[in-house]
Amino acid sequence: MTGGHDSAPGNWPTRDLLAHRATATPDRTALVETADGATWTYRELDRVVDRVVAALGSGGPVGTLLETRVAFVTVVHAAMRTGRRLVPLNTQLPAADLTDQARRADVDLLVCGRDTEDTARVVAPGPVISVDTPESEAVDRLVPEQADGTDGGPEAVSPDSARRLPSDTAVVMFTSGTTGTPKGVRLTVGNLVWSAVASAFRLGVAPGDRWLCCLPMYHMGGLAPTLRCALYGTSLALQPGFGAERTAEVIDEYGVTGVSLVPTQLRRLLDAGWEPPAAFESLLLGGAPAGQDLLDRAHARGVPVYPTYGTTETASQVATATPTQAAEHPGTVGQPLAVTDVTVLADGSRASPDEVGELVVSGPTVTPGYLDDDRTAEAVGQHGFHTGDLGYRDEAGRLWVEGRVDDAITTGGETVYPATVVDAFREHPAVTAAAVVGLPDEEWGERVAALVVTADDGGDGAKADGATPPNPAGLREFCRGRVADYAVPKTVVVADGLPRTASGTVDRDAVRERLRSSCGR
């Protein structure tokens, strides 16, 4: 070591995480493809990534239009190795949205697959390369002689691994955009590493751990395990898309010890009769609030659920509750992670315990900003990053999330937090999902309105035995006594599902429009 500035301990890592891991534990299993059982050690994966690096070369940001698959993993590591920013694009978005995001992120090379090649040719501002055999002569193959980053093939000589500093932007991810235009979030090498470190302190890590990735890798919940496993030296199991029965089989067959899921997926696993094997240790549950009935079902099955709260802007987790906390203090997402500070601001001042306010996060996992400087200036203040989420901390420092600042409803001078009303609906045995918004009201300023999905209407849960599908009047009555009188919805509409964004979050603007249409307002 020469002792230059880049090699100072405070500036680690100076190389990509996979390169460090391939040197430290080359013979450990790095990656498992559950579709066919193929495996790669860290040494083998490192060599595959070298070939991808040679194909990518140097340049600007690299966009991806790929589903969860081995090739995605190799491109993630190759982008970090070359020093190019990675811009994972959501394959479910319309072409116009993808074109806009690729332009805003300055993507100069787009990596696609067979299923996304046509879209990639439309949206790419520059060259397109495919991880599969291209169908168009205008598209080159990423690595000839290599089907999915997996074929041995002749070994290529890649450029030296780029020198990286913790402050270098590694990834640009776009938020889900439930309201307004999605924001491009810049995440640095340091953000990603510190997020992995903080998660390890909360969940624990052992050399034989194996994390299952069945979430889309163009979201934080799918991308984070790829980098975390490389840092920890544990293995990553890939399942190209969640399916309750197959996911249950994969967990058993491949010795999976942990997985990240959203509440709907956990519900479907439980509905399929899944019980965790003895080796299973962690189910990280995030992406949306989890109803207490779901957590109770999981606890009764012995599922070690870690309810978590996080954002793209914080490189994933902000706070995570242990299974014991989740059982003893229903609704909490636990204390903030080791390197993360959360300030609750009410009317611009620090809130008292149990007082609801906006959650403001600071620490090394927090983004340095958005692609748009104006949006950065709006989101960052004296106490850190303003999440736009409402919540509170109790006397023990446990965090509770109540919804979004801009979701709060003011009706007759009283403030209603939609999450509280949604929780009340979830106690009904026939209700599987609900969304609560405010609608304009001449008398009250805003009226509380709810779109409710019942089991008979094809919601996310199983039909409750013997449950009669409720009507709007019955649902309103059910809420009485469970929420304040002013929070009981004045408008309730029973629907066959909730409108969602491409990322799976509830599209609140669409909910509001559907409720307006249903009640003629």
N, C-alpha and C positions, 0 to 999 in steps of 0.2 A: 504494500500500500504506500502510495507516494505522499499521503497526508495533505493533499490539496483540499480546497474548499468543498468540492463536490463529495469528497469521501469522508467528511466529518460525520461523527455518529449522529448528530442531530439531523443530518440530511439523508439518512437511510430511508427507503431503499434507493440505491443509485442505478440498479438494474431492475428489470421486470421481475415480478414475484415468482414466476415459473422458473426463470433462470436460477434464482437463489435456491429454490426447492430442489431442482434437478441436481444441483451441486451437493446439497445437504443430505437428501435421502433419495437417491436416484432409483432404487429398486422398489419403493413403495408403490402401491396401486394408486394411480392418479385419477383414472376415468373409467367408467363402466357404461356401456351402451346397453340398456335393458331390453331393447328390441331384439338383439341377437346374442347378447352375452359377451360381446367383444370387450377386451380390457387393454389399457395402456399403463405402463409404469411412468413415473415422472421422467425418466431418461427417454423413453420412447415418445412421450408426448412432446418433450422438448425438441426432439429431432423433427417431428412433424411440423411443429410451429416454425422451426428454422426454414423449412421449405415454403411455408406460407409467407414468412417474412421476405424471402427472396422474391416471391411473386408480387407482393405488395410494393416493395421498394419504398422510397422516401416520398414525402409530399405532405399535402394537407389532410384535413379530417377525412376519415373513412366511414361511410355510412353502411349500415347493414339492413337488408330486408330479408330476414331469415326467421324461421321458427326455431324452437329449441331443438338442437341437434349437435352432433360432434363438431361439425364444421364451424358452428357459431363459437364454440369454445376455442378452437384454434385461432379464429380471427380475433377474438378478444385478446388473447395473449400476444398475438403477432402485432396488433396495433400498439400495445404497450411496449413491446420490444423495439419497434421502430420509432417510437416517440410520437406517432400520429394520434390525434384525437379519435376516439371511437364514438360514432353517433348511431345508436340502435334505433331504428325506425319501426313503428308499430305496423305490422303487416295487415291489420284489420282496418286501417284508416283509408278514407277515399284518396284517390290519386292527387286531387287538388291540395289536400292537407299535407300529404307527403312531399309534394313539390315545394310547398311553402317552407316546410321544416328543413328540407335539404338545402334550400337556398339560404335560410337564416343561419344555418350552422356551417355554411361555406364548404359543404361536402364536395370534394373533387374526385372521389372514386366511390362507387356504390357496389357492394357485394350482395349478390342475390342467390337464389336457388331455382330449381326447375319450376316450382309453383309460383314464384314471384318474378320471374324473368320479364314477362310482358309488362307488368306494372313498373318494374325498375327502369325499363327503356323509356317509359313515359315521363317518369319523375326525375331521373338522374340529370344533374347539371353537367356531368362529365362522363368519363368512361364507365362501363358496366362490366363486371366480371362475375362469373357464376361458379359456385362450388360444385355444380353438376355439369354434365355435358350440355353446352348451350344449344338451343334450338335455332337461334339467329346467328348469322355470320357477323353481326355487329357486336356480339358479346363474346369475349374471350373466356377461357376456362381459367379459374384461379391458379390451380396447380395441375398441369397435364400429368397424366398417368396416376391420378389420385382422385378417387371417387368422392370421398367425404372427409378429406384430411386424414384418411386411415390407411391407405395403401402404402406399402413400404417404398417401392419405387427407387429410382436413383436419388441419392442424397444431394441436395443442392447446398451451395455455400452461401450462407446469408451474411448480410452486413453485420458489423459489430452491434451488439445491443446498445440502444441509445442511452445516453446518460440522462437519468431522470432525477428531478428534485421533487420533494413533497408538494411544492407550490405549483408544479406543472399541471395543467388541465389534462386529465386522462380520458374523461367521458363527458359527453353532452347528452342529457336525457330530457325528454319533453314530458311535462306534467300531463295528467289525464285531461285537464281542461273541462271539468264539470260545468263551469261557467266561464265564458270568455275564451280568449285565444290561449292555447297551451303555451307555457313558458319554457324556454330552453335553459336547463339547469346545468351549470358548469361544476363538475366534481373533479377535484384534484387527486393526485396520487396519495397525498396525505389524508384527505377525506376518506378514501376507500380503505387505507391501511388502518386508520384509527377506528373506523367503524367495525372492522373485523376484530380488532383487539378488544374493543369494548364489548362486542357480542360474546367473545370467548370468555370474558370474565363473568358474564351473566349466565350463559348456558353451559359453560364448561367444554373442554376439548380433550379427547384422548386419541392416541395414534391410530387406533383401529376404527375411528368414527367414519361413517359413510352417510353423506347428505344426499337426499333425493331431490333433484330439480325437475318438477313437472309444471312449473309456472312458465309463462313466456319470458325468454331471456331479454326481451326488449323492455321489460319492466325491472325495477330495482330488486324485487323479490326473486327474480330468476337470474339476474346478472350477479348479484352479490355472492352467492355460493361459489361461483366459478373462481373468483379472486380469493375468497376466504379459504377454500380448501387448499389452494396453492400456498397461501401463507402458513396454514396450519400443518400441511403435509398429510392431510386426510384425503379421502377419496370422494369423488363426485359421481353419483349415478344419475344418468339422464333418462327421463321418460318423455317422449315427444307428445305431450298433451295429457292432461289429467283424465282419468276414467276410473270411477270408484272401484269397480271389481279388479281391473288390471293394476291399479295403484296398490290395492291391498295385497295382491299377489307379489308385486315387485318388492314391497317392504319386507315380506317374509322371505322370498327367494334370494334376494341379494343382500340380506343382513343390514338393511337400512337402519341407522340409528337416529336420524332426524330428517324433518321435512318442513318446508314452509307451505302453508295453505291459507286460503281465505275461508270465511265461515261457511259459505255454500258448499265448498268442497268437503270440509269436515262433516257437515250434515249428511252429505251423500255417502261418505265413507261409513258413517254410523248406520245409516239406513241400509247399507249393503251388508251389515252384520260384522264389520271389521272390529277386531280386538287386537291391540298391539302385542307383538311378540316380546319375549323377555328382554331382548337386546335393544329394543326401541326406547329412546331416552327423551326426545324433544320434538314436540309439534309446535312450531312457532306460528301463531295465529294472528293475522293482521289483514290490512287492506280494507276493512270495514268493521263496524262494531259487532261484537258477538253477543247474542242474546243469552241471558242467564240459563234459559232452558237448554240451550245447546251445550253450554259449559257443564251443566249438571249431568247431561247425558254422557258427555265425554268422561267426566270424573267417575261416573258409575261404571264405565267400561275400563277404567284404569288407564286412560289416555293421559300422558303427561303434557297438558296444554300450557303453553306460555303465551298468554295474551299480550300483544305488543302494540305499541303506537309508534309510528314513524312517518317520515316524509321523504320524498325524493331529494329535497334540499338538504337533508341531514344524512344522506347516503344510507338510508334505511332506518334502523331502530333509534328511537329517542328514549323510550322507557319500555321495560318488559317485566311483567309479573311472573313469578314462579308459580308452579302448579299449586303449591300450598297457599300462597297469597291469593290466588284466584278463587280457591275454595273458601278461604276464611273471610275474604273481603270482596264479595261479588261486585263486579263492575270495574275494579281498579285495573290499570295497566302497570302497576308497580312503580318502583322508584326509577328515576332517570339512570341511564347507564353510567359507567365509571367515569368517563371523561366528558360527560354532558351536563350542562347546567340549564335548568328550566326556571324561568321567572314568569310568574303569573301577574299580569298587569290589569288592574281594574281602574278605569278612568285615568290612565296614565301613571298610576302609582302602584307599588307592590301590594298585591292583595294579601289579606289575612288568610290564615288557614280556613278552608272550606268556603272561601269567597270565590265566586266564578269570575274569570277574566280571560284575557287572551294569553295563550302560551307562547313565550318567547324563548328561543333556544340559542345557546352559545356553546362553543367548544370546537375541537379540531375536526369534527365530522361535518361541520356546517359549511355549505357552499360559499365560495368567495363572491358568488353573484350569478345573475342570469346573463344571457347573451345580450339582453337589452339593458343598458345602464340605467335608464329611467325606472324600469321595474325593480332593479336592484336597490336604487335609492328609496323607493317606496317601501321595500320589505325589510330593510336593515336599519336598526336604530341603536340607541345607547346600550340597550340590554342584549342585543343580538338580533337574530332572524325572527321576524314576526310571522308565525305560522298561519295566522288567520283562523286558528282553532281555539275553541273555548274549552276551559276546564278549570280544575282547582286541585290543590294539594291539601291533604288532611294533616293532622298534627304529627303523624309519623313520616310525612314526606311522600306518601304514596300519591300517585297522579291519577286523576279521573278526567276523562275527555267527554265534553258535553255537546260537541257539534262545531259548526263553523260560525265565525263572527257574523258573516253576511247571511247566515241562515236564521239567526235569531229573529223571532217574531215579536213585534210590539203591538199588543192588542188592548185597547182601553187603558193604556198607560202601564200595563204589566208586560214583563218580558217572559217569553216562552221559548225554551230551548227544545227544538224538534226531537233531539235524541231522547229526551225524557218521555215524550209522548210515544215515540216508536217503541221504547222499552215496555210501556204499558200495553200496547197492542200485542207485543210478542208473548205476553203472558196468556193470551187467549189460545186455547188448544187448536183452533182451526186456522189461525193466522200464521202464515209462513214468511211474510215480508211486508214492510210498510215504509212509506216515505211521507214526511210531514213538511209542509211549506206554508208560507203566508200568502194570502190573496188580498187584494185591495178591498176595503170595506168602508162605506160612507159613514157608518155609525161608530165603528171601533178602530178605524185607521187600517188595521189588518185583521183578517179572520184566520184562525187556525184551520187548515184543510189537510186532509189525509187521503192518500191513495193506498189501498190495502189489498193484499193478495192473500187468498185463502187456499188451503190444501186442495180443495176441489177445483180451483181455478188454475192448476198447473204451476203452483209456486215452487219454491226451492226445497220444501220439506215434504215429508210423507204425510198422507192423509191421516188425521187423527181419528182413531177408532171411535165410531159412534158420534163423531162431531157433526153437528148440523151447520151447514154453511151460514154464516151470520149475515144479516142485512145491515145497512148503514145505521139505522136507528139502534139496533142491538149493539153494534160496535161503539157507538157514542156512549151508550149506557154502561158498557163494560169499562170505559175509561173513568167514569165517575168514581171518585174515592181513591183512584190510583194516581191521578194528577190533580192539580188545583182546578177549581171550577172554570177559571178563565182559560185554562189550557185544554179543556175538552174540545175537540174539533167541532166546529159548527158545520163543516162540510166533510162528508166521508163518501168516497167512491170506491166500490169494490171492482178490482180489475183482474185480468188474467196474468199480469206480470208488471214489473217495474221497468220503465225505459232506462237503458244503461248506455254509457259511453263505450267506445271500443276497448277500453281497459277494464270494463266490468263494473265501474262505479256507477252509482245512481245518477242519472242525468236530471238534475233538479229543475232546469229550465223546461225540459220536456214534461216532467211531472206537473209543473205549474200549468203548462199549456193544456195538458189533458184534463186537469181539474177544472180549469176555466171553461173548456169546451163542454164538460159534463154538466156543469151547473149554470151554463149560459151567461157567464160573467166575463 
